[in-house]
Amino acid sequence: MLRTDLPEIITETLPGPKAQAIIDRREANVFILLLLKKGKEL
């Protein structure tokens, strides 16, 4: 059954380069927002 086989399915790269770029941009934006929020609290 696919549900039980999923943990055994291994791929070389996850996510792909385009998806990784989106994740990296999103992560950077969250970091910047956290720094701005922290600055307002001071």
PDB file of N, CA, C and O in Angstrom, chain B, residues numbered from 101:
ATOM      1  N   MET B 101       0.840  -1.178   0.000  1.00  0.00           N
ATOM      2  CA  MET B 101       0.000   0.000   0.000  1.00  0.00           C
ATOM      3  C   MET B 101       0.888   1.245   0.000  1.00  0.00           C
ATOM      4  O   MET B 101       1.935   1.270   0.647  1.00  0.00           O
ATOM      5  N   LEU B 102       0.467   2.260  -0.719  1.00  0.00           N
ATOM      6  CA  LEU B 102       1.285   3.454  -0.868  1.00  0.00           C
ATOM      7  C   LEU B 102       1.575   4.118   0.476  1.00  0.00           C
ATOM      8  O   LEU B 102       2.685   4.600   0.702  1.00  0.00           O
ATOM      9  N   ARG B 103       0.602   4.145   1.355  1.00  0.00           N
ATOM     10  CA  ARG B 103       0.784   4.803   2.648  1.00  0.00           C
ATOM     11  C   ARG B 103       1.927   4.162   3.436  1.00  0.00           C
ATOM     12  O   ARG B 103       2.692   4.869   4.090  1.00  0.00           O
ATOM     13  N   THR B 104       2.051   2.860   3.385  1.00  0.00           N
ATOM     14  CA  THR B 104       3.119   2.203   4.129  1.00  0.00           C
ATOM     15  C   THR B 104       4.441   2.247   3.383  1.00  0.00           C
ATOM     16  O   THR B 104       5.500   2.120   3.997  1.00  0.00           O
ATOM     17  N   ASP B 105       4.395   2.427   2.054  1.00  0.00           N
ATOM     18  CA  ASP B 105       5.617   2.464   1.261  1.00  0.00           C
ATOM     19  C   ASP B 105       6.256   3.849   1.237  1.00  0.00           C
ATOM     20  O   ASP B 105       7.448   3.965   0.953  1.00  0.00           O
ATOM     21  N   LEU B 106       5.497   4.895   1.525  1.00  0.00           N
ATOM     22  CA  LEU B 106       6.024   6.249   1.423  1.00  0.00           C
ATOM     23  C   LEU B 106       7.301   6.481   2.238  1.00  0.00           C
ATOM     24  O   LEU B 106       8.221   7.112   1.717  1.00  0.00           O
ATOM     25  N   PRO B 107       7.408   6.016   3.463  1.00  0.00           N
ATOM     26  CA  PRO B 107       8.649   6.256   4.197  1.00  0.00           C
ATOM     27  C   PRO B 107       9.872   5.634   3.519  1.00  0.00           C
ATOM     28  O   PRO B 107      10.998   6.058   3.776  1.00  0.00           O
ATOM     29  N   GLU B 108       9.668   4.650   2.670  1.00  0.00           N
ATOM     30  CA  GLU B 108      10.794   3.992   2.020  1.00  0.00           C
ATOM     31  C   GLU B 108      11.165   4.634   0.692  1.00  0.00           C
ATOM     32  O   GLU B 108      12.215   4.324   0.129  1.00  0.00           O
ATOM     33  N   ILE B 109      10.317   5.524   0.182  1.00  0.00           N
ATOM     34  CA  ILE B 109      10.610   6.186  -1.086  1.00  0.00           C
ATOM     35  C   ILE B 109      11.621   7.294  -0.827  1.00  0.00           C
ATOM     36  O   ILE B 109      11.369   8.203  -0.036  1.00  0.00           O
ATOM     37  N   ILE B 110      12.759   7.215  -1.492  1.00  0.00           N
ATOM     38  CA  ILE B 110      13.841   8.171  -1.275  1.00  0.00           C
ATOM     39  C   ILE B 110      14.161   8.841  -2.613  1.00  0.00           C
ATOM     40  O   ILE B 110      14.322   8.167  -3.630  1.00  0.00           O
ATOM     41  N   THR B 111      14.248  10.150  -2.600  1.00  0.00           N
ATOM     42  CA  THR B 111      14.621  10.876  -3.808  1.00  0.00           C
ATOM     43  C   THR B 111      15.962  11.544  -3.584  1.00  0.00           C
ATOM     44  O   THR B 111      16.379  11.759  -2.446  1.00  0.00           O
ATOM     45  N   GLU B 112      16.631  11.870  -4.673  1.00  0.00           N
ATOM     46  CA  GLU B 112      17.958  12.475  -4.573  1.00  0.00           C
ATOM     47  C   GLU B 112      17.898  13.880  -3.989  1.00  0.00           C
ATOM     48  O   GLU B 112      18.597  14.191  -3.024  1.00  0.00           O
ATOM     49  N   THR B 113      17.058  14.726  -4.580  1.00  0.00           N
ATOM     50  CA  THR B 113      16.977  16.100  -4.090  1.00  0.00           C
ATOM     51  C   THR B 113      15.523  16.489  -3.897  1.00  0.00           C
ATOM     52  O   THR B 113      14.690  16.331  -4.789  1.00  0.00           O
ATOM     53  N   LEU B 114      15.251  16.985  -2.745  1.00  0.00           N
ATOM     54  CA  LEU B 114      13.929  17.496  -2.430  1.00  0.00           C
ATOM     55  C   LEU B 114      14.105  18.745  -1.616  1.00  0.00           C
ATOM     56  O   LEU B 114      14.827  18.665  -0.622  1.00  0.00           O
ATOM     57  N   PRO B 115      13.566  19.828  -1.897  1.00  0.00           N
ATOM     58  CA  PRO B 115      12.799  20.135  -3.094  1.00  0.00           C
ATOM     59  C   PRO B 115      13.725  20.457  -4.255  1.00  0.00           C
ATOM     60  O   PRO B 115      14.946  20.469  -4.098  1.00  0.00           O
ATOM     61  N   GLY B 116      13.150  20.715  -5.408  1.00  0.00           N
ATOM     62  CA  GLY B 116      13.926  21.085  -6.592  1.00  0.00           C
ATOM     63  C   GLY B 116      14.524  22.475  -6.425  1.00  0.00           C
ATOM     64  O   GLY B 116      14.211  23.169  -5.458  1.00  0.00           O
ATOM     65  N   PRO B 117      15.377  22.888  -7.351  1.00  0.00           N
ATOM     66  CA  PRO B 117      16.050  24.188  -7.220  1.00  0.00           C
ATOM     67  C   PRO B 117      15.101  25.382  -7.196  1.00  0.00           C
ATOM     68  O   PRO B 117      15.336  26.337  -6.457  1.00  0.00           O
ATOM     69  N   LYS B 118      14.033  25.342  -7.993  1.00  0.00           N
ATOM     70  CA  LYS B 118      13.089  26.466  -7.997  1.00  0.00           C
ATOM     71  C   LYS B 118      12.336  26.530  -6.672  1.00  0.00           C
ATOM     72  O   LYS B 118      12.158  27.607  -6.103  1.00  0.00           O
ATOM     73  N   ALA B 119      11.898  25.378  -6.187  1.00  0.00           N
ATOM     74  CA  ALA B 119      11.191  25.347  -4.908  1.00  0.00           C
ATOM     75  C   ALA B 119      12.115  25.769  -3.774  1.00  0.00           C
ATOM     76  O   ALA B 119      11.684  26.456  -2.848  1.00  0.00           O
ATOM     77  N   GLN B 120      13.371  25.366  -3.837  1.00  0.00           N
ATOM     78  CA  GLN B 120      14.328  25.737  -2.785  1.00  0.00           C
ATOM     79  C   GLN B 120      14.546  27.239  -2.777  1.00  0.00           C
ATOM     80  O   GLN B 120      14.693  27.836  -1.710  1.00  0.00           O
ATOM     81  N   ALA B 121      14.569  27.862  -3.952  1.00  0.00           N
ATOM     82  CA  ALA B 121      14.735  29.312  -4.028  1.00  0.00           C
ATOM     83  C   ALA B 121      13.552  30.019  -3.371  1.00  0.00           C
ATOM     84  O   ALA B 121      13.733  31.014  -2.669  1.00  0.00           O
ATOM     85  N   ILE B 122      12.349  29.509  -3.597  1.00  0.00           N
ATOM     86  CA  ILE B 122      11.160  30.095  -2.968  1.00  0.00           C
ATOM     87  C   ILE B 122      11.231  29.934  -1.457  1.00  0.00           C
ATOM     88  O   ILE B 122      10.937  30.871  -0.715  1.00  0.00           O
ATOM     89  N   ILE B 123      11.617  28.756  -1.001  1.00  0.00           N
ATOM     90  CA  ILE B 123      11.736  28.502   0.439  1.00  0.00           C
ATOM     91  C   ILE B 123      12.769  29.430   1.054  1.00  0.00           C
ATOM     92  O   ILE B 123      12.549  29.973   2.137  1.00  0.00           O
ATOM     93  N   ASP B 124      13.904  29.619   0.370  1.00  0.00           N
ATOM     94  CA  ASP B 124      14.957  30.493   0.884  1.00  0.00           C
ATOM     95  C   ASP B 124      14.484  31.938   0.986  1.00  0.00           C
ATOM     96  O   ASP B 124      14.758  32.619   1.974  1.00  0.00           O
ATOM     97  N   ARG B 125      13.762  32.413  -0.056  1.00  0.00           N
ATOM     98  CA  ARG B 125      13.245  33.783  -0.014  1.00  0.00           C
ATOM     99  C   ARG B 125      12.243  33.954   1.113  1.00  0.00           C
ATOM    100  O   ARG B 125      12.265  34.958   1.824  1.00  0.00           O
ATOM    101  N   ARG B 126      11.375  32.983   1.273  1.00  0.00           N
ATOM    102  CA  ARG B 126      10.359  33.052   2.328  1.00  0.00           C
ATOM    103  C   ARG B 126      11.031  33.067   3.704  1.00  0.00           C
ATOM    104  O   ARG B 126      10.632  33.820   4.592  1.00  0.00           O
ATOM    105  N   GLU B 127      12.046  32.233   3.863  1.00  0.00           N
ATOM    106  CA  GLU B 127      12.777  32.162   5.132  1.00  0.00           C
ATOM    107  C   GLU B 127      13.467  33.501   5.426  1.00  0.00           C
ATOM    108  O   GLU B 127      13.465  33.965   6.566  1.00  0.00           O
ATOM    109  N   ALA B 128      14.051  34.112   4.405  1.00  0.00           N
ATOM    110  CA  ALA B 128      14.724  35.402   4.580  1.00  0.00           C
ATOM    111  C   ALA B 128      13.710  36.480   4.960  1.00  0.00           C
ATOM    112  O   ALA B 128      13.989  37.321   5.815  1.00  0.00           O
ATOM    113  N   ASN B 129      12.538  36.457   4.331  1.00  0.00           N
ATOM    114  CA  ASN B 129      11.505  37.442   4.654  1.00  0.00           C
ATOM    115  C   ASN B 129      11.027  37.300   6.085  1.00  0.00           C
ATOM    116  O   ASN B 129      10.811  38.299   6.772  1.00  0.00           O
ATOM    117  N   VAL B 130      10.860  36.082   6.535  1.00  0.00           N
ATOM    118  CA  VAL B 130      10.429  35.852   7.918  1.00  0.00           C
ATOM    119  C   VAL B 130      11.488  36.381   8.875  1.00  0.00           C
ATOM    120  O   VAL B 130      11.159  37.001   9.886  1.00  0.00           O
ATOM    121  N   PHE B 131      12.749  36.140   8.565  1.00  0.00           N
ATOM    122  CA  PHE B 131      13.845  36.606   9.415  1.00  0.00           C
ATOM    123  C   PHE B 131      13.838  38.134   9.502  1.00  0.00           C
ATOM    124  O   PHE B 131      13.992  38.699  10.585  1.00  0.00           O
ATOM    125  N   ILE B 132      13.660  38.796   8.356  1.00  0.00           N
ATOM    126  CA  ILE B 132      13.631  40.263   8.333  1.00  0.00           C
ATOM    127  C   ILE B 132      12.444  40.783   9.141  1.00  0.00           C
ATOM    128  O   ILE B 132      12.585  41.738   9.905  1.00  0.00           O
ATOM    129  N   LEU B 133      11.279  40.162   8.976  1.00  0.00           N
ATOM    130  CA  LEU B 133      10.098  40.594   9.727  1.00  0.00           C
ATOM    131  C   LEU B 133      10.305  40.426  11.227  1.00  0.00           C
ATOM    132  O   LEU B 133       9.887  41.274  12.015  1.00  0.00           O
ATOM    133  N   LEU B 134      10.945  39.342  11.615  1.00  0.00           N
ATOM    134  CA  LEU B 134      11.215  39.139  13.039  1.00  0.00           C
ATOM    135  C   LEU B 134      12.156  40.202  13.576  1.00  0.00           C
ATOM    136  O   LEU B 134      11.972  40.689  14.691  1.00  0.00           O
ATOM    137  N   LEU B 135      13.174  40.568  12.785  1.00  0.00           N
ATOM    138  CA  LEU B 135      14.086  41.609  13.229  1.00  0.00           C
ATOM    139  C   LEU B 135      13.377  42.951  13.350  1.00  0.00           C
ATOM    140  O   LEU B 135      13.621  43.701  14.295  1.00  0.00           O
ATOM    141  N   LEU B 136      12.500  43.256  12.395  1.00  0.00           N
ATOM    142  CA  LEU B 136      11.747  44.518  12.456  1.00  0.00           C
ATOM    143  C   LEU B 136      10.817  44.537  13.660  1.00  0.00           C
ATOM    144  O   LEU B 136      10.692  45.554  14.342  1.00  0.00           O
ATOM    145  N   LYS B 137      10.167  43.412  13.917  1.00  0.00           N
ATOM    146  CA  LYS B 137       9.265  43.342  15.056  1.00  0.00           C
ATOM    147  C   LYS B 137      10.028  43.507  16.367  1.00  0.00           C
ATOM    148  O   LYS B 137       9.560  44.181  17.285  1.00  0.00           O
ATOM    149  N   LYS B 138      11.200  42.892  16.448  1.00  0.00           N
ATOM    150  CA  LYS B 138      12.008  42.985  17.649  1.00  0.00           C
ATOM    151  C   LYS B 138      12.465  44.431  17.861  1.00  0.00           C
ATOM    152  O   LYS B 138      12.525  44.906  18.995  1.00  0.00           O
ATOM    153  N   GLY B 139      12.786  45.127  16.765  1.00  0.00           N
ATOM    154  CA  GLY B 139      13.223  46.514  16.851  1.00  0.00           C
ATOM    155  C   GLY B 139      12.116  47.416  17.376  1.00  0.00           C
ATOM    156  O   GLY B 139      12.390  48.368  18.106  1.00  0.00           O
ATOM    157  N   LYS B 140      10.875  47.130  17.015  1.00  0.00           N
ATOM    158  CA  LYS B 140       9.757  47.952  17.483  1.00  0.00           C
ATOM    159  C   LYS B 140       9.496  47.741  18.958  1.00  0.00           C
ATOM    160  O   LYS B 140       8.997  48.643  19.631  1.00  0.00           O
ATOM    161  N   GLU B 141       9.826  46.555  19.480  1.00  0.00           N
ATOM    162  CA  GLU B 141       9.573  46.266  20.882  1.00  0.00           C
ATOM    163  C   GLU B 141      10.585  46.942  21.790  1.00  0.00           C
ATOM    164  O   GLU B 141      10.323  47.134  22.977  1.00  0.00           O
ATOM    165  N   LEU B 142      11.735  47.303  21.245  1.00  0.00           N
ATOM    166  CA  LEU B 142      12.794  47.910  22.083  1.00  0.00           C
ATOM    167  C   LEU B 142      12.531  49.319  22.431  1.00  0.00           C
ATOM    168  O   LEU B 142      13.333  49.944  23.125  1.00  0.00           O
TER     169      LEU B 142
END
